Amino acid sequence: MEKELIFKDLTQKIISAAISVHKELGSGFNERIYESALAEELQNNNIRFERQKIVDVFYRNKKIGFHKLDLIIEDLVIVELKTIDHLENLYLSQLISYLKATRLKVGLVLNFATPILEIKRVVNSEYLNLGNTEESEDAEIKR
């Protein structure tokens, strides 16, 4: 029995847009270049998004700081862009903290620096504890 991924259609559209950007630009640019190109691709596909959104972080109901998110897609999925040699757990932890701060369920980390677009899909563990069985998964998409 195949498990159903949360926001599967939307995340597939985001990944497809990222693949188009990676195919055209290749690797070597900084994160903001890829963010701008991905924003163009999302807009061309009528996918609603916000760039560089500020999200407050609270501790015991007191604001203690904020996160700046690269992209939030359709108010459902966080997309974090990277241009590094390889995605380390540190970047997945960063995305997890973004998911907790926003109380969103799903996020993607997209690494444009590699010859093959590196993609990590992460599900908020607080959501998993509510009975959903989806787990974080890794995916690499070839150009």
C-alpha positions as CSV (number, residue, x, y, z in Angstrom):
1,M,0.0,0.0,0.0
2,E,1.5,3.3,-1.1
3,K,1.4,6.1,1.5
4,E,-0.1,9.4,0.4
5,L,2.3,12.4,0.8
6,I,1.0,15.6,2.3
7,F,0.5,18.3,-0.3
8,K,1.9,15.8,-2.9
9,D,0.5,17.7,-6.0
10,L,1.8,21.1,-4.8
11,T,5.2,19.8,-3.8
12,Q,5.5,18.1,-7.2
13,K,4.7,21.4,-8.9
14,I,7.4,23.2,-6.8
15,I,10.0,20.5,-7.6
16,S,9.1,20.7,-11.3
17,A,9.6,24.5,-11.2
18,A,12.9,24.1,-9.4
19,I,14.1,21.5,-12.0
20,S,13.3,23.9,-14.8
21,V,15.3,26.6,-13.1
22,H,18.2,24.2,-12.4
23,K,18.2,23.0,-16.0
24,E,18.3,26.5,-17.4
25,L,20.8,28.1,-15.0
26,G,22.8,25.1,-13.9
27,S,24.9,25.4,-10.7
28,G,27.2,28.3,-9.6
29,F,24.9,31.2,-8.8
30,N,24.0,32.5,-5.3
31,E,20.7,31.7,-3.5
32,R,19.0,35.0,-4.4
33,I,19.5,34.3,-8.2
34,Y,17.8,31.0,-7.8
35,E,15.1,32.5,-5.6
36,S,14.3,35.1,-8.3
37,A,14.3,32.5,-11.1
38,L,12.1,30.2,-9.0
39,A,9.7,33.0,-8.2
40,E,9.4,33.7,-12.0
41,E,8.8,30.0,-12.7
42,L,6.1,29.8,-9.9
43,Q,4.4,33.0,-11.1
44,N,4.4,31.6,-14.7
45,N,2.6,28.5,-13.3
46,N,0.1,30.5,-11.3
47,I,1.4,29.2,-8.0
48,R,1.0,31.8,-5.2
49,F,4.0,32.5,-3.0
50,E,5.7,34.9,-0.6
51,R,9.4,35.7,-0.6
52,Q,11.6,36.5,2.4
53,K,8.7,36.3,4.8
54,I,9.5,37.3,8.4
55,V,8.1,34.8,11.0
56,D,8.2,35.5,14.7
57,V,9.6,32.9,17.1
58,F,8.1,32.6,20.6
59,Y,9.2,31.0,23.8
60,R,6.6,30.7,26.6
61,N,4.3,33.2,24.8
62,K,7.1,35.8,24.5
63,K,8.6,36.8,21.2
64,I,12.3,36.0,21.3
65,G,13.3,36.4,17.7
66,F,12.3,35.7,14.1
67,H,13.1,33.6,11.1
68,K,13.3,34.9,7.5
69,L,11.9,32.3,5.1
70,D,13.0,32.1,1.5
71,L,9.6,31.1,0.2
72,I,6.2,30.1,1.5
73,I,4.1,28.5,-1.3
74,E,0.3,28.7,-1.2
75,D,0.5,29.3,2.6
76,L,1.2,25.5,2.9
77,V,4.8,24.6,2.0
78,I,8.1,26.3,3.1
79,V,10.9,26.2,0.5
80,E,14.4,26.8,1.7
81,L,17.0,27.4,-1.1
82,K,20.7,26.5,-0.7
83,T,23.8,26.7,-2.8
84,I,26.2,24.4,-0.9
85,D,28.4,21.3,-1.7
86,H,26.0,18.9,0.1
87,L,23.0,19.3,2.4
88,E,23.9,18.5,6.0
89,N,21.5,17.7,8.8
90,L,22.0,21.3,10.0
91,Y,19.9,22.6,7.1
92,L,17.2,20.0,7.7
93,S,17.1,21.1,11.3
94,Q,16.8,24.7,10.2
95,L,13.8,23.8,8.1
96,I,12.2,21.8,11.0
97,S,12.5,24.9,13.2
98,Y,10.8,27.0,10.4
99,L,8.0,24.4,10.3
100,K,7.5,24.5,14.1
101,A,7.5,28.4,14.1
102,T,4.9,28.6,11.4
103,R,3.0,25.4,12.4
104,L,3.1,24.3,8.8
105,K,3.3,20.7,7.9
106,V,5.7,20.3,4.9
107,G,8.9,21.9,3.7
108,L,11.4,21.4,0.9
109,V,15.1,22.2,0.9
110,L,16.4,22.7,-2.6
111,N,20.2,22.7,-3.2
112,F,21.1,24.2,-6.6
113,A,24.9,24.0,-6.2
114,T,25.1,20.3,-7.2
115,P,25.1,18.9,-10.8
116,I,21.9,17.1,-9.8
117,L,19.3,19.2,-8.0
118,E,19.3,18.0,-4.4
119,I,15.9,17.9,-2.8
120,K,14.9,17.1,0.8
121,R,11.3,16.9,1.8
122,V,10.6,17.3,5.5
123,V,7.4,16.9,7.5
124,N,6.7,18.7,10.8
125,S,7.2,16.1,13.5
126,E,4.4,17.7,15.5
127,Y,2.1,16.8,12.6
128,L,3.4,13.3,12.6
129,N,2.5,12.9,16.2
130,L,-1.1,13.6,15.3
131,G,-1.4,10.2,13.7
132,N,0.0,10.8,10.2
133,T,2.5,8.2,9.1
134,E,4.4,10.1,6.5
135,E,8.1,10.4,7.2
136,S,10.7,12.8,6.0
137,E,12.2,11.6,2.7
138,D,15.1,12.4,0.5
139,A,14.9,12.7,-3.3
140,E,17.4,13.5,-5.9
141,I,16.1,14.5,-9.3
142,K,18.4,14.2,-12.4
143,R,18.4,17.0,-14.9
